Amino acid sequence: MKNIFTILFFSFCILSYSQEIILSENVIHFFKLKEDADQAIFKVVPFKADKNTIREAIDKCEILFKFSENSIINKSLNYADLLAEYGDLEKAIQYYEIAFNHQKMTAEEFGYPRREKYFEKDTLLYKLKKKEFDERAVNYYSKRELELLIEVKEMLAKDQIARKYYGDYPEHKECTKNIIEYVDSITMAHWIELMEKYPEYDNPLDINFNASFVIGRHIFTVYPEFWLTYIEPKERKKLLNGIGYPKGYARTFDRCVISSGREPYSFYGEWDNDGKNVNPNKELVNKRRVNLSLPLLEDKKNIENEIFRTY
């Protein structure tokens, strides 16, 4: 465990964060369109939203699609759900197909009761597509992807066993704390190995959302240097190329640089340790936010149901 922390420390020390991210006008415009679509989607509560709310979300997605064809893939599942709830079932099926083909939705996820309910007016259409997806599920992952998925799920299982032991035996907190630290050290070393073994992935844990979210939350929260050293450079590159989630990046960056002691104040104003690390230079923070396509501090909105990897 000591070796992994040594690697992290020296790797981090050679990094420089003096160069702020400055997105191009084109990328900034794209992220603003994406944010508009995301906010419209968040307003649609399944089976409770009115037609106008759903239509607005559909329109926002279509505006985004016109600007970036790649967004059709990334938002295919959201868009399909919106179309299905709106009642455009034939078109919805087309986008569920896109989502399935690009691994944005599994056959199991298509079978969720919520999606089946969308097709109450055409159950045959749904059953035929579900049968097709179920038959194709065996080839959903390539051999290499399956090997990675198995490794990632094993990492998640070890992570969960360590946390469960901590919860089941509160009287042995010191002992269980050591177990968690030991497992985390193995997880970080394994994570680095997977990055080297599967260079085609920016983050190999992303092959499984649960593993990526849960393990990321645990490691990034307790060991912020890990994110800054191994994940941040890749996330930065993605943002510059119009890929990723600026708000999520800003929030994690703020938390990691503050928690690691590298910065005394919030860098982007997305996380300030409950007000303990508010940056007094509001003008500088707003400048950084504009460069990252984020709204000014005074215009910042909190979206319900947003999910972040760190607390």
C-alpha positions as a Markdown table, in Angstrom:
| # | Residue | x | y | z |
|---|---|---|---|---|
| 1 | Met | 0.0 | 0.0 | 0.0 |
| 2 | Lys | 2.9 | 2.3 | 0.8 |
| 3 | Asn | 4.3 | 1.9 | -2.7 |
| 4 | Ile | 1.1 | 2.9 | -4.4 |
| 5 | Phe | 0.9 | 6.1 | -2.3 |
| 6 | Thr | 4.5 | 6.9 | -3.2 |
| 7 | Ile | 3.7 | 6.5 | -6.9 |
| 8 | Leu | 0.7 | 8.7 | -6.5 |
| 9 | Phe | 2.6 | 11.4 | -4.7 |
| 10 | Phe | 5.5 | 11.7 | -7.1 |
| 11 | Ser | 3.2 | 11.4 | -10.2 |
| 12 | Phe | 1.1 | 14.2 | -8.9 |
| 13 | Cys | 4.0 | 16.5 | -8.0 |
| 14 | Ile | 5.2 | 16.6 | -11.7 |
| 15 | Leu | 1.8 | 17.8 | -12.8 |
| 16 | Ser | 0.9 | 21.4 | -13.3 |
| 17 | Tyr | -2.5 | 22.9 | -13.1 |
| 18 | Ser | -1.5 | 26.5 | -13.9 |
| 19 | Gln | -2.9 | 26.1 | -17.4 |
| 20 | Glu | -6.6 | 26.5 | -17.1 |
| 21 | Ile | -9.0 | 24.9 | -19.5 |
| 22 | Ile | -10.1 | 27.3 | -22.2 |
| 23 | Leu | -12.7 | 25.7 | -24.5 |
| 24 | Ser | -13.2 | 26.9 | -28.1 |
| 25 | Glu | -16.4 | 28.9 | -28.9 |
| 26 | Asn | -17.7 | 25.9 | -30.9 |
| 27 | Val | -17.2 | 23.5 | -28.0 |
| 28 | Ile | -18.7 | 26.0 | -25.5 |
| 29 | His | -21.8 | 26.4 | -27.7 |
| 30 | Phe | -22.1 | 22.6 | -27.9 |
| 31 | Phe | -21.9 | 22.1 | -24.2 |
| 32 | Lys | -24.6 | 24.9 | -23.7 |
| 33 | Leu | -26.9 | 23.1 | -26.1 |
| 34 | Lys | -26.2 | 19.8 | -24.2 |
| 35 | Glu | -26.9 | 21.5 | -20.9 |
| 36 | Asp | -30.2 | 22.8 | -22.2 |
| 37 | Ala | -31.2 | 19.3 | -23.4 |
| 38 | Asp | -30.1 | 17.8 | -20.0 |
| 39 | Gln | -32.2 | 20.3 | -18.0 |
| 40 | Ala | -35.2 | 19.7 | -20.2 |
| 41 | Ile | -34.8 | 15.9 | -19.8 |
| 42 | Phe | -34.5 | 16.2 | -16.0 |
| 43 | Lys | -37.9 | 17.9 | -16.0 |
| 44 | Val | -39.6 | 14.9 | -17.5 |
| 45 | Val | -40.8 | 12.6 | -14.7 |
| 46 | Pro | -41.9 | 9.3 | -16.3 |
| 47 | Phe | -45.7 | 9.0 | -16.5 |
| 48 | Lys | -46.2 | 12.3 | -14.7 |
| 49 | Ala | -44.9 | 14.9 | -17.2 |
| 50 | Asp | -47.4 | 16.7 | -19.5 |
| 51 | Lys | -47.0 | 16.5 | -23.2 |
| 52 | Asn | -45.6 | 20.0 | -23.5 |
| 53 | Thr | -42.8 | 19.2 | -21.1 |
| 54 | Ile | -41.9 | 16.1 | -23.0 |
| 55 | Arg | -42.2 | 17.9 | -26.4 |
| 56 | Glu | -39.8 | 20.6 | -25.1 |
| 57 | Ala | -37.2 | 17.9 | -24.1 |
| 58 | Ile | -37.6 | 16.2 | -27.5 |
| 59 | Asp | -37.1 | 19.6 | -29.3 |
| 60 | Lys | -34.0 | 20.4 | -27.2 |
| 61 | Cys | -32.5 | 17.0 | -28.1 |
| 62 | Glu | -33.2 | 17.5 | -31.8 |
| 63 | Ile | -31.5 | 20.9 | -31.7 |
| 64 | Leu | -28.4 | 19.2 | -30.2 |
| 65 | Phe | -28.5 | 16.5 | -32.8 |
| 66 | Lys | -28.3 | 19.0 | -35.6 |
| 67 | Phe | -25.2 | 20.6 | -34.1 |
| 68 | Ser | -23.5 | 17.3 | -33.3 |
| 69 | Glu | -24.3 | 13.9 | -35.0 |
| 70 | Asn | -22.2 | 12.1 | -32.3 |
| 71 | Ser | -24.8 | 13.3 | -29.7 |
| 72 | Ile | -27.4 | 11.1 | -31.4 |
| 73 | Ile | -25.5 | 8.1 | -30.1 |
| 74 | Asn | -24.8 | 9.5 | -26.6 |
| 75 | Lys | -28.4 | 10.7 | -26.1 |
| 76 | Ser | -30.1 | 7.9 | -28.0 |
| 77 | Leu | -31.5 | 6.2 | -24.9 |
| 78 | Asn | -32.8 | 9.5 | -23.4 |
| 79 | Tyr | -34.3 | 10.4 | -26.7 |
| 80 | Ala | -35.9 | 7.0 | -27.2 |
| 81 | Asp | -37.5 | 7.2 | -23.8 |
| 82 | Leu | -38.9 | 10.6 | -24.5 |
| 83 | Leu | -40.3 | 9.5 | -27.8 |
| 84 | Ala | -41.9 | 6.4 | -26.3 |
| 85 | Glu | -43.5 | 8.4 | -23.5 |
| 86 | Tyr | -44.7 | 11.0 | -26.0 |
| 87 | Gly | -46.4 | 8.2 | -28.0 |
| 88 | Asp | -44.1 | 8.1 | -31.0 |
| 89 | Leu | -43.4 | 4.3 | -30.6 |
| 90 | Glu | -42.1 | 3.5 | -34.1 |
| 91 | Lys | -39.5 | 6.2 | -33.9 |
| 92 | Ala | -38.7 | 5.3 | -30.3 |
| 93 | Ile | -37.8 | 1.8 | -31.4 |
| 94 | Gln | -35.3 | 3.1 | -34.0 |
| 95 | Tyr | -33.5 | 5.0 | -31.2 |
| 96 | Tyr | -33.6 | 2.0 | -28.8 |
| 97 | Glu | -31.9 | 0.1 | -31.6 |
| 98 | Ile | -29.2 | 2.8 | -31.8 |
| 99 | Ala | -28.7 | 2.7 | -28.0 |
| 100 | Phe | -28.4 | -1.1 | -28.1 |
| 101 | Asn | -26.0 | -1.1 | -31.0 |
| 102 | His | -23.7 | 1.4 | -29.3 |
| 103 | Gln | -23.9 | -0.2 | -25.8 |
| 104 | Lys | -25.9 | 2.6 | -24.3 |
| 105 | Met | -28.6 | 0.1 | -23.3 |
| 106 | Thr | -28.6 | -3.6 | -22.6 |
| 107 | Ala | -31.4 | -6.1 | -23.4 |
| 108 | Glu | -32.1 | -6.3 | -19.7 |
| 109 | Glu | -32.5 | -2.5 | -19.5 |
| 110 | Phe | -34.9 | -2.5 | -22.4 |
| 111 | Gly | -36.9 | -5.0 | -20.4 |
| 112 | Tyr | -37.4 | -2.7 | -17.4 |
| 113 | Pro | -41.1 | -2.4 | -16.4 |
| 114 | Arg | -41.1 | 1.4 | -17.1 |
| 115 | Arg | -40.1 | 0.8 | -20.7 |
| 116 | Glu | -42.6 | -2.0 | -21.2 |
| 117 | Lys | -45.3 | 0.4 | -19.9 |
| 118 | Tyr | -44.5 | 2.9 | -22.6 |
| 119 | Phe | -45.7 | 0.4 | -25.1 |
| 120 | Glu | -49.1 | -0.4 | -23.6 |
| 121 | Lys | -50.8 | 0.8 | -26.9 |
| 122 | Asp | -48.6 | -1.5 | -29.0 |
| 123 | Thr | -47.4 | -4.5 | -26.8 |
| 124 | Leu | -46.6 | -6.6 | -29.9 |
| 125 | Leu | -44.1 | -4.0 | -31.1 |
| 126 | Tyr | -42.4 | -4.1 | -27.7 |
| 127 | Lys | -42.4 | -7.9 | -27.3 |
| 128 | Leu | -40.9 | -8.4 | -30.8 |
| 129 | Lys | -38.1 | -5.9 | -30.1 |
| 130 | Lys | -37.4 | -7.3 | -26.6 |
| 131 | Lys | -37.2 | -10.9 | -28.1 |
| 132 | Glu | -34.7 | -9.6 | -30.7 |
| 133 | Phe | -32.6 | -7.8 | -28.1 |
| 134 | Asp | -32.6 | -10.9 | -25.8 |
| 135 | Glu | -31.4 | -13.1 | -28.7 |
| 136 | Arg | -28.6 | -10.6 | -29.6 |
| 137 | Ala | -27.5 | -10.1 | -25.9 |
| 138 | Val | -25.1 | -13.0 | -26.2 |
| 139 | Asn | -23.0 | -11.0 | -28.6 |
| 140 | Tyr | -23.4 | -7.7 | -26.8 |
| 141 | Tyr | -19.8 | -7.7 | -25.6 |
| 142 | Ser | -16.7 | -8.8 | -27.5 |
| 143 | Lys | -14.4 | -11.4 | -25.9 |
| 144 | Arg | -12.0 | -8.6 | -24.8 |
| 145 | Glu | -14.8 | -6.6 | -23.4 |
| 146 | Leu | -16.1 | -9.5 | -21.4 |
| 147 | Glu | -12.6 | -10.1 | -19.9 |
| 148 | Leu | -12.5 | -6.5 | -18.8 |
| 149 | Leu | -16.1 | -6.6 | -17.5 |
| 150 | Ile | -15.2 | -9.6 | -15.3 |
| 151 | Glu | -12.2 | -7.9 | -13.9 |
| 152 | Val | -14.1 | -4.7 | -13.2 |
| 153 | Lys | -17.0 | -6.6 | -11.5 |
| 154 | Glu | -14.5 | -8.5 | -9.3 |
| 155 | Met | -13.1 | -5.1 | -8.2 |
| 156 | Leu | -16.5 | -3.9 | -7.3 |
| 157 | Ala | -17.2 | -7.1 | -5.3 |
| 158 | Lys | -14.1 | -6.6 | -3.3 |
| 159 | Asp | -14.9 | -3.0 | -2.7 |
| 160 | Gln | -18.4 | -3.9 | -1.5 |
| 161 | Ile | -17.3 | -6.7 | 0.8 |
| 162 | Ala | -14.9 | -4.4 | 2.6 |
| 163 | Arg | -17.6 | -1.8 | 3.1 |
| 164 | Lys | -20.1 | -4.4 | 4.2 |
| 165 | Tyr | -17.7 | -5.7 | 6.8 |
| 166 | Tyr | -17.3 | -2.2 | 8.1 |
| 167 | Gly | -21.0 | -1.8 | 8.5 |
| 168 | Asp | -21.6 | -5.2 | 10.0 |
| 169 | Tyr | -18.9 | -4.9 | 12.7 |
| 170 | Pro | -19.0 | -1.3 | 14.0 |
| 171 | Glu | -17.3 | -2.5 | 17.2 |
| 172 | His | -14.2 | -3.3 | 15.2 |
| 173 | Lys | -13.9 | 0.1 | 13.4 |
| 174 | Glu | -10.1 | 0.3 | 13.5 |
| 175 | Cys | -9.7 | -3.2 | 12.2 |
| 176 | Thr | -12.3 | -2.7 | 9.4 |
| 177 | Lys | -10.8 | 0.7 | 8.5 |
| 178 | Asn | -7.5 | -1.1 | 7.9 |
| 179 | Ile | -9.3 | -3.6 | 5.7 |
| 180 | Ile | -10.9 | -0.9 | 3.6 |
| 181 | Glu | -7.5 | 0.9 | 3.2 |
| 182 | Tyr | -5.9 | -2.3 | 2.1 |
| 183 | Val | -8.6 | -3.1 | -0.4 |
| 184 | Asp | -8.5 | 0.4 | -1.7 |
| 185 | Ser | -4.8 | 0.2 | -2.3 |
| 186 | Ile | -5.3 | -3.0 | -4.3 |
| 187 | Thr | -8.1 | -1.4 | -6.2 |
| 188 | Met | -6.0 | 1.6 | -7.2 |
| 189 | Ala | -3.1 | -0.6 | -8.3 |
| 190 | His | -5.5 | -2.8 | -10.3 |
| 191 | Trp | -7.1 | 0.3 | -11.8 |
| 192 | Ile | -3.7 | 1.5 | -13.1 |
| 193 | Glu | -3.0 | -2.0 | -14.5 |
| 194 | Leu | -6.3 | -1.9 | -16.4 |
| 195 | Met | -5.6 | 1.5 | -17.9 |
| 196 | Glu | -2.3 | 0.1 | -19.3 |
| 197 | Lys | -4.0 | -3.1 | -20.4 |
| 198 | Tyr | -7.0 | -1.5 | -22.0 |
| 199 | Pro | -5.6 | 1.8 | -23.5 |
| 200 | Glu | -8.7 | 2.2 | -25.7 |
| 201 | Tyr | -10.7 | 3.2 | -22.7 |
| 202 | Asp | -10.2 | 6.6 | -21.0 |
| 203 | Asn | -11.4 | 4.8 | -17.9 |
| 204 | Pro | -11.8 | 1.0 | -18.2 |
| 205 | Leu | -14.2 | 1.0 | -15.2 |
| 206 | Asp | -16.8 | 2.8 | -17.4 |
| 207 | Ile | -17.7 | -0.5 | -19.0 |
| 208 | Asn | -19.9 | -1.0 | -16.0 |
| 209 | Phe | -21.8 | 2.1 | -14.6 |
| 210 | Asn | -22.2 | 0.7 | -11.1 |
| 211 | Ala | -18.6 | -0.2 | -10.7 |
| 212 | Ser | -17.4 | 3.1 | -12.2 |
| 213 | Phe | -19.7 | 5.2 | -10.0 |
| 214 | Val | -19.3 | 3.3 | -6.7 |
| 215 | Ile | -15.5 | 2.7 | -6.9 |
| 216 | Gly | -14.9 | 6.1 | -8.3 |
| 217 | Arg | -16.9 | 7.7 | -5.4 |
| 218 | His | -14.9 | 5.8 | -2.8 |
| 219 | Ile | -11.4 | 6.3 | -4.3 |
| 220 | Phe | -11.8 | 9.9 | -5.5 |
| 221 | Thr | -13.3 | 10.9 | -2.1 |
| 222 | Val | -10.6 | 9.4 | 0.1 |
| 223 | Tyr | -7.7 | 9.6 | -2.4 |
| 224 | Pro | -8.2 | 12.8 | -4.4 |
| 225 | Glu | -4.6 | 12.5 | -5.7 |
| 226 | Phe | -5.6 | 9.4 | -7.7 |
| 227 | Trp | -8.2 | 11.4 | -9.7 |
| 228 | Leu | -5.8 | 14.3 | -10.2 |
| 229 | Thr | -3.0 | 12.1 | -11.4 |
| 230 | Tyr | -4.7 | 9.4 | -13.5 |
| 231 | Ile | -8.2 | 10.6 | -14.4 |
| 232 | Glu | -8.0 | 14.4 | -14.7 |
| 233 | Pro | -5.7 | 14.6 | -17.7 |
| 234 | Lys | -8.0 | 12.3 | -19.7 |
| 235 | Glu | -11.1 | 14.2 | -18.6 |
| 236 | Arg | -9.4 | 17.5 | -19.5 |
| 237 | Lys | -8.6 | 16.2 | -23.0 |
| 238 | Lys | -12.1 | 15.0 | -23.5 |
| 239 | Leu | -13.6 | 18.4 | -22.6 |
| 240 | Leu | -11.3 | 20.2 | -25.0 |
| 241 | Asn | -12.7 | 17.8 | -27.7 |
| 242 | Gly | -16.3 | 18.5 | -26.8 |
| 243 | Ile | -16.8 | 15.2 | -24.9 |
| 244 | Gly | -17.7 | 14.9 | -21.2 |
| 245 | Tyr | -19.5 | 16.8 | -18.6 |
| 246 | Pro | -18.1 | 20.3 | -17.6 |
| 247 | Lys | -20.1 | 20.6 | -14.4 |
| 248 | Gly | -19.1 | 17.2 | -13.2 |
| 249 | Tyr | -15.4 | 17.8 | -14.1 |
| 250 | Ala | -15.5 | 21.2 | -12.3 |
| 251 | Arg | -17.1 | 19.8 | -9.1 |
| 252 | Thr | -14.7 | 16.8 | -8.9 |
| 253 | Phe | -11.7 | 19.1 | -9.7 |
| 254 | Asp | -12.7 | 21.5 | -6.9 |
| 255 | Arg | -13.2 | 18.8 | -4.4 |
| 256 | Cys | -9.9 | 17.0 | -5.3 |
| 257 | Val | -7.6 | 20.0 | -5.3 |
| 258 | Ile | -9.2 | 21.3 | -2.0 |
| 259 | Ser | -9.2 | 17.9 | -0.3 |
| 260 | Ser | -5.6 | 17.1 | -1.3 |
| 261 | Gly | -4.4 | 20.5 | 0.0 |
| 262 | Arg | -3.3 | 21.7 | -3.4 |
| 263 | Glu | -5.6 | 24.6 | -3.5 |
| 264 | Pro | -7.0 | 26.6 | -0.5 |
| 265 | Tyr | -10.1 | 27.8 | -2.5 |
| 266 | Ser | -12.7 | 26.5 | -4.9 |
| 267 | Phe | -11.3 | 26.7 | -8.4 |
| 268 | Tyr | -14.6 | 26.7 | -10.4 |
| 269 | Gly | -17.1 | 27.4 | -7.7 |
| 270 | Glu | -18.8 | 24.0 | -8.0 |
| 271 | Trp | -17.7 | 22.6 | -4.7 |
| 272 | Asp | -16.5 | 24.7 | -1.8 |
| 273 | Asn | -16.6 | 22.3 | 1.2 |
| 274 | Asp | -19.9 | 23.7 | 2.5 |
| 275 | Gly | -18.6 | 27.3 | 2.3 |
| 276 | Lys | -15.3 | 26.7 | 4.1 |
| 277 | Asn | -13.3 | 27.1 | 0.9 |
| 278 | Val | -15.2 | 29.7 | -1.0 |
| 279 | Asn | -12.9 | 31.6 | -3.4 |
| 280 | Pro | -13.0 | 35.3 | -2.5 |
| 281 | Asn | -12.0 | 36.2 | -6.0 |
| 282 | Lys | -15.4 | 35.9 | -7.6 |
| 283 | Glu | -14.3 | 37.6 | -10.8 |
| 284 | Leu | -11.5 | 35.0 | -11.4 |
| 285 | Val | -13.8 | 32.1 | -10.7 |
| 286 | Asn | -16.4 | 33.4 | -13.1 |
| 287 | Lys | -13.7 | 33.8 | -15.8 |
| 288 | Arg | -12.8 | 30.2 | -15.3 |
| 289 | Arg | -16.4 | 29.1 | -15.4 |
| 290 | Val | -17.0 | 31.0 | -18.7 |
| 291 | Asn | -14.0 | 29.3 | -20.2 |
| 292 | Leu | -15.4 | 25.9 | -19.2 |
| 293 | Ser | -18.9 | 26.7 | -20.6 |
| 294 | Leu | -20.4 | 27.0 | -17.1 |
| 295 | Pro | -22.8 | 29.8 | -16.2 |
| 296 | Leu | -21.7 | 32.6 | -13.9 |
| 297 | Leu | -21.9 | 32.0 | -10.2 |
| 298 | Glu | -24.9 | 34.2 | -9.9 |
| 299 | Asp | -26.7 | 32.3 | -12.6 |
| 300 | Lys | -25.8 | 28.8 | -11.4 |
| 301 | Lys | -28.7 | 26.4 | -11.1 |
| 302 | Asn | -28.9 | 23.2 | -9.2 |
| 303 | Ile | -30.6 | 20.5 | -11.2 |
| 304 | Glu | -32.6 | 17.9 | -9.3 |
| 305 | Asn | -31.5 | 14.3 | -9.6 |
| 306 | Glu | -28.0 | 15.1 | -10.7 |
| 307 | Ile | -25.5 | 12.4 | -9.8 |
| 308 | Phe | -21.9 | 13.0 | -8.9 |
| 309 | Arg | -19.1 | 10.6 | -8.1 |
| 310 | Thr | -18.0 | 12.5 | -5.0 |
| 311 | Tyr | -19.7 | 14.0 | -2.0 |
